[in-house]
């Protein structure tokens, strides 16, 4: 009898705990919701969500923080591709018709890295007085970085061979990161000055 009463009491406590936790959950947005909301403006949403999910707890609903996160991730990806292109060149893995386009790609990606760094530097120094000028500069630099990546792809239209196809796919994917960063920056620009005071 005592054992049965104890079991009923424990079951009651468990139900109360479950009901409390279930009731409080909707009031606190999950970190995953933040990144999904931020990435809704991007063209490559799945890539955006997967690459920026780790920023959710700090960026939350801040357009400026999401813009910086997008550009930071874009820099990392662009640097990885630049290193990959140098490796392909140094090991002479691509010769013949792709030798000149490969050199062009390396130059394009160095330019893109410079443009992305310029963008991130400006985003870190945003202020109310120069906000719209700064945002104009950032969107110009990101657009230029995207153009550099597209220019690299021009030399690898209809690629032949495994290496050329792999290079094209990797370069194309890196341009998706830049495109997403530009979308997040555009969201910041349209949010206006009040976004500088966001959490």
PyMOL commands that set and color helices and strands:
alter all, ss='L'
color gray80, all
select helices_A, chain A and resi 2-25+31-39+45-59+63-90+96-124+131-154+162-191+193-197
alter helices_A, ss='H'
color red, helices_A
deselect
rebuild
show_as cartoon
